[in-house]
Amino acid sequence: MYEHLTVVKHPLIQHKLTLMRDETTPTNHFRQLLREISQLLAYEVTRELPMENQRIKTPMQEMDAPVLAGRKLALVSILRAGNGLLDGVLELIPSARVGFVGLYRDEETLEPVQYYFKVPEALEDRLVIAVDPMLATGNSSVAAIDLLKKAGARDIRFMCLLAAPEGVARMKEAHPDVPIITAALDEKLNDKGYIVPGLGDAGDRMFGTK
């Protein structure tokens, strides 16, 4: 349906996502599950990273062995909820450079408002992975990608936990060159712009705020 969208249907991801959707799951478990899912999703996002051979010596002999090529990739968290995904990916790729895009959603207009932007240098030479648990209206995600492209990023991937059809369509319209990797494509948005069936507000559930 959407050629730029990849829904990762791995059983472990789907099981953990169900636990996260459950309204009785406490904050500490929610955070842990999000970190675990982010690591599993990261395998898919980084599947085609460029490689090169490096000469090493094992206890047995010398050999040419594959290592990651080029500049270290950049992970960019769309604050605040993006940090839940960021933490898990960083455990998997601790050498990655890290950036932050601060956006909040105006509850009246549903439009994003920027309040912070700090990213690594030389984005044009790095794979940039933007992370945010929810792709709902797509307005914040599109605004974040706009900022990253203005900062020089050319190879961008967007990783989220849940996506709504409206958000996927909005991203395709604005940034058809940015692949989306997610654990689930849900049914729709409600009249307040929240994903249904969804899991509520990811930031509130992660940090225990209302």
Contacts in CASP RR format, 6 or more apart in sequence:
PFRMAT RR
TARGET T0000
AUTHOR 0000-0000-0000
METHOD contacts of the structure
MODEL  1
MYEHLTVVKHPLIQHKLTLMRDETTPTNHFRQLLREISQLLAYEVTRELP
MENQRIKTPMQEMDAPVLAGRKLALVSILRAGNGLLDGVLELIPSARVGF
VGLYRDEETLEPVQYYFKVPEALEDRLVIAVDPMLATGNSSVAAIDLLKK
AGARDIRFMCLLAAPEGVARMKEAHPDVPIITAALDEKLNDKGYIVPGLG
DAGDRMFGTK
2 168 0 8 1.000
2 169 0 8 1.000
2 172 0 8 1.000
2 180 0 8 1.000
4 168 0 8 1.000
4 171 0 8 1.000
4 172 0 8 1.000
4 176 0 8 1.000
4 178 0 8 1.000
4 179 0 8 1.000
4 180 0 8 1.000
5 163 0 8 1.000
5 168 0 8 1.000
5 179 0 8 1.000
5 180 0 8 1.000
5 182 0 8 1.000
5 185 0 8 1.000
6 44 0 8 1.000
6 179 0 8 1.000
6 180 0 8 1.000
6 181 0 8 1.000
6 182 0 8 1.000
7 182 0 8 1.000
7 183 0 8 1.000
7 184 0 8 1.000
7 185 0 8 1.000
8 40 0 8 1.000
8 41 0 8 1.000
8 44 0 8 1.000
8 181 0 8 1.000
8 182 0 8 1.000
8 183 0 8 1.000
10 40 0 8 1.000
12 40 0 8 1.000
13 37 0 8 1.000
13 40 0 8 1.000
13 41 0 8 1.000
13 183 0 8 1.000
14 183 0 8 1.000
14 184 0 8 1.000
16 33 0 8 1.000
16 36 0 8 1.000
16 37 0 8 1.000
16 40 0 8 1.000
17 33 0 8 1.000
17 37 0 8 1.000
17 161 0 8 1.000
17 162 0 8 1.000
17 183 0 8 1.000
17 184 0 8 1.000
19 25 0 8 1.000
19 29 0 8 1.000
19 33 0 8 1.000
20 30 0 8 1.000
20 33 0 8 1.000
20 34 0 8 1.000
20 37 0 8 1.000
20 161 0 8 1.000
20 199 0 8 1.000
20 205 0 8 1.000
21 197 0 8 1.000
21 198 0 8 1.000
21 199 0 8 1.000
25 33 0 8 1.000
25 205 0 8 1.000
27 205 0 8 1.000
27 206 0 8 1.000
27 207 0 8 1.000
27 208 0 8 1.000
30 205 0 8 1.000
30 206 0 8 1.000
31 84 0 8 1.000
31 206 0 8 1.000
34 84 0 8 1.000
34 85 0 8 1.000
34 133 0 8 1.000
34 161 0 8 1.000
34 202 0 8 1.000
34 206 0 8 1.000
35 84 0 8 1.000
35 87 0 8 1.000
35 88 0 8 1.000
35 91 0 8 1.000
36 88 0 8 1.000
37 161 0 8 1.000
37 183 0 8 1.000
38 84 0 8 1.000
38 85 0 8 1.000
38 86 0 8 1.000
38 87 0 8 1.000
38 88 0 8 1.000
38 89 0 8 1.000
38 131 0 8 1.000
38 159 0 8 1.000
39 88 0 8 1.000
39 89 0 8 1.000
39 91 0 8 1.000
39 92 0 8 1.000
41 85 0 8 1.000
41 159 0 8 1.000
41 161 0 8 1.000
41 181 0 8 1.000
41 182 0 8 1.000
41 183 0 8 1.000
42 88 0 8 1.000
42 89 0 8 1.000
42 92 0 8 1.000
42 93 0 8 1.000
42 129 0 8 1.000
42 159 0 8 1.000
44 181 0 8 1.000
45 129 0 8 1.000
45 157 0 8 1.000
45 159 0 8 1.000
45 181 0 8 1.000
46 73 0 8 1.000
46 93 0 8 1.000
46 129 0 8 1.000
49 68 0 8 1.000
49 69 0 8 1.000
49 73 0 8 1.000
49 127 0 8 1.000
50 68 0 8 1.000
50 69 0 8 1.000
50 70 0 8 1.000
51 66 0 8 1.000
51 67 0 8 1.000
51 68 0 8 1.000
51 69 0 8 1.000
52 66 0 8 1.000
52 67 0 8 1.000
52 68 0 8 1.000
52 69 0 8 1.000
52 70 0 8 1.000
53 64 0 8 1.000
53 65 0 8 1.000
53 66 0 8 1.000
53 67 0 8 1.000
54 64 0 8 1.000
54 65 0 8 1.000
54 66 0 8 1.000
54 67 0 8 1.000
55 62 0 8 1.000
55 63 0 8 1.000
55 64 0 8 1.000
55 65 0 8 1.000
56 62 0 8 1.000
56 63 0 8 1.000
56 64 0 8 1.000
56 65 0 8 1.000
57 63 0 8 1.000
70 125 0 8 1.000
71 122 0 8 1.000
71 125 0 8 1.000
71 126 0 8 1.000
72 95 0 8 1.000
72 96 0 8 1.000
72 97 0 8 1.000
72 126 0 8 1.000
73 93 0 8 1.000
73 96 0 8 1.000
73 97 0 8 1.000
73 126 0 8 1.000
73 127 0 8 1.000
73 128 0 8 1.000
73 129 0 8 1.000
74 96 0 8 1.000
74 97 0 8 1.000
74 98 0 8 1.000
74 99 0 8 1.000
74 119 0 8 1.000
74 120 0 8 1.000
74 123 0 8 1.000
74 126 0 8 1.000
74 127 0 8 1.000
74 128 0 8 1.000
74 129 0 8 1.000
74 153 0 8 1.000
75 86 0 8 1.000
75 89 0 8 1.000
75 90 0 8 1.000
75 93 0 8 1.000
75 96 0 8 1.000
75 97 0 8 1.000
75 98 0 8 1.000
75 99 0 8 1.000
75 129 0 8 1.000
75 131 0 8 1.000
76 98 0 8 1.000
76 99 0 8 1.000
76 100 0 8 1.000
76 101 0 8 1.000
76 119 0 8 1.000
76 128 0 8 1.000
76 129 0 8 1.000
76 130 0 8 1.000
76 131 0 8 1.000
76 144 0 8 1.000
76 148 0 8 1.000
77 83 0 8 1.000
77 84 0 8 1.000
77 85 0 8 1.000
77 86 0 8 1.000
77 98 0 8 1.000
77 99 0 8 1.000
77 100 0 8 1.000
77 101 0 8 1.000
77 131 0 8 1.000
77 132 0 8 1.000
78 101 0 8 1.000
78 102 0 8 1.000
78 103 0 8 1.000
78 130 0 8 1.000
78 131 0 8 1.000
78 132 0 8 1.000
78 140 0 8 1.000
78 141 0 8 1.000
78 144 0 8 1.000
79 100 0 8 1.000
79 101 0 8 1.000
79 102 0 8 1.000
79 103 0 8 1.000
79 116 0 8 1.000
80 102 0 8 1.000
80 203 0 8 1.000
80 207 0 8 1.000
81 132 0 8 1.000
81 133 0 8 1.000
81 134 0 8 1.000
81 202 0 8 1.000
81 203 0 8 1.000
81 206 0 8 1.000
82 131 0 8 1.000
82 132 0 8 1.000
82 133 0 8 1.000
84 131 0 8 1.000
84 133 0 8 1.000
84 206 0 8 1.000
85 131 0 8 1.000
85 132 0 8 1.000
85 133 0 8 1.000
85 159 0 8 1.000
85 160 0 8 1.000
85 161 0 8 1.000
86 98 0 8 1.000
86 131 0 8 1.000
89 96 0 8 1.000
89 129 0 8 1.000
89 131 0 8 1.000
89 159 0 8 1.000
90 96 0 8 1.000
90 98 0 8 1.000
97 120 0 8 1.000
97 126 0 8 1.000
98 120 0 8 1.000
99 118 0 8 1.000
99 119 0 8 1.000
99 120 0 8 1.000
100 116 0 8 1.000
100 117 0 8 1.000
100 118 0 8 1.000
100 119 0 8 1.000
101 114 0 8 1.000
101 116 0 8 1.000
101 117 0 8 1.000
101 119 0 8 1.000
101 130 0 8 1.000
101 144 0 8 1.000
101 147 0 8 1.000
101 148 0 8 1.000
102 114 0 8 1.000
102 115 0 8 1.000
102 116 0 8 1.000
102 117 0 8 1.000
103 112 0 8 1.000
103 113 0 8 1.000
103 114 0 8 1.000
103 115 0 8 1.000
103 140 0 8 1.000
103 143 0 8 1.000
103 144 0 8 1.000
104 112 0 8 1.000
104 113 0 8 1.000
104 115 0 8 1.000
105 111 0 8 1.000
105 112 0 8 1.000
105 113 0 8 1.000
105 137 0 8 1.000
105 139 0 8 1.000
105 140 0 8 1.000
106 112 0 8 1.000
106 113 0 8 1.000
107 192 0 8 1.000
110 137 0 8 1.000
110 139 0 8 1.000
110 193 0 8 1.000
111 139 0 8 1.000
112 139 0 8 1.000
112 140 0 8 1.000
112 143 0 8 1.000
112 144 0 8 1.000
114 143 0 8 1.000
114 147 0 8 1.000
117 147 0 8 1.000
117 151 0 8 1.000
119 148 0 8 1.000
119 151 0 8 1.000
120 126 0 8 1.000
123 148 0 8 1.000
123 151 0 8 1.000
123 152 0 8 1.000
123 153 0 8 1.000
123 154 0 8 1.000
124 152 0 8 1.000
124 153 0 8 1.000
124 154 0 8 1.000
126 153 0 8 1.000
126 155 0 8 1.000
127 155 0 8 1.000
127 157 0 8 1.000
128 148 0 8 1.000
128 153 0 8 1.000
128 155 0 8 1.000
128 156 0 8 1.000
128 157 0 8 1.000
129 156 0 8 1.000
129 157 0 8 1.000
129 158 0 8 1.000
129 159 0 8 1.000
130 141 0 8 1.000
130 144 0 8 1.000
130 145 0 8 1.000
130 148 0 8 1.000
130 156 0 8 1.000
130 157 0 8 1.000
130 158 0 8 1.000
130 159 0 8 1.000
131 158 0 8 1.000
131 159 0 8 1.000
131 160 0 8 1.000
132 140 0 8 1.000
132 141 0 8 1.000
132 144 0 8 1.000
132 158 0 8 1.000
132 160 0 8 1.000
133 160 0 8 1.000
133 161 0 8 1.000
133 162 0 8 1.000
133 202 0 8 1.000
133 203 0 8 1.000
133 206 0 8 1.000
134 160 0 8 1.000
134 161 0 8 1.000
134 162 0 8 1.000
134 163 0 8 1.000
134 195 0 8 1.000
134 202 0 8 1.000
135 141 0 8 1.000
135 158 0 8 1.000
135 160 0 8 1.000
135 162 0 8 1.000
135 163 0 8 1.000
135 164 0 8 1.000
135 167 0 8 1.000
135 168 0 8 1.000
135 171 0 8 1.000
135 180 0 8 1.000
135 182 0 8 1.000
136 164 0 8 1.000
136 166 0 8 1.000
136 167 0 8 1.000
136 189 0 8 1.000
136 193 0 8 1.000
136 194 0 8 1.000
136 195 0 8 1.000
137 164 0 8 1.000
137 166 0 8 1.000
137 167 0 8 1.000
137 170 0 8 1.000
137 189 0 8 1.000
137 193 0 8 1.000
138 166 0 8 1.000
138 167 0 8 1.000
138 170 0 8 1.000
138 171 0 8 1.000
139 170 0 8 1.000
141 158 0 8 1.000
141 160 0 8 1.000
141 167 0 8 1.000
141 170 0 8 1.000
141 171 0 8 1.000
142 170 0 8 1.000
142 171 0 8 1.000
142 174 0 8 1.000
142 175 0 8 1.000
145 156 0 8 1.000
145 158 0 8 1.000
145 171 0 8 1.000
145 174 0 8 1.000
145 175 0 8 1.000
145 178 0 8 1.000
146 174 0 8 1.000
148 156 0 8 1.000
149 156 0 8 1.000
149 175 0 8 1.000
156 175 0 8 1.000
156 177 0 8 1.000
156 178 0 8 1.000
157 178 0 8 1.000
157 179 0 8 1.000
157 180 0 8 1.000
157 181 0 8 1.000
158 171 0 8 1.000
158 178 0 8 1.000
158 179 0 8 1.000
158 180 0 8 1.000
158 181 0 8 1.000
159 180 0 8 1.000
159 181 0 8 1.000
159 182 0 8 1.000
160 180 0 8 1.000
160 181 0 8 1.000
160 182 0 8 1.000
161 182 0 8 1.000
161 183 0 8 1.000
161 184 0 8 1.000
161 199 0 8 1.000
161 202 0 8 1.000
162 182 0 8 1.000
162 183 0 8 1.000
162 184 0 8 1.000
162 186 0 8 1.000
162 195 0 8 1.000
162 198 0 8 1.000
162 199 0 8 1.000
163 180 0 8 1.000
163 182 0 8 1.000
163 184 0 8 1.000
163 185 0 8 1.000
163 186 0 8 1.000
163 195 0 8 1.000
164 185 0 8 1.000
164 186 0 8 1.000
164 187 0 8 1.000
164 188 0 8 1.000
164 189 0 8 1.000
164 195 0 8 1.000
164 196 0 8 1.000
165 185 0 8 1.000
165 187 0 8 1.000
165 188 0 8 1.000
166 188 0 8 1.000
166 189 0 8 1.000
168 180 0 8 1.000
168 185 0 8 1.000
171 178 0 8 1.000
171 180 0 8 1.000
186 195 0 8 1.000
186 196 0 8 1.000
186 197 0 8 1.000
186 198 0 8 1.000
187 196 0 8 1.000
187 197 0 8 1.000
188 195 0 8 1.000
188 196 0 8 1.000
189 195 0 8 1.000
189 196 0 8 1.000
190 196 0 8 1.000
194 200 0 8 1.000
194 201 0 8 1.000
199 205 0 8 1.000
203 209 0 8 1.000
204 210 0 8 1.000
END
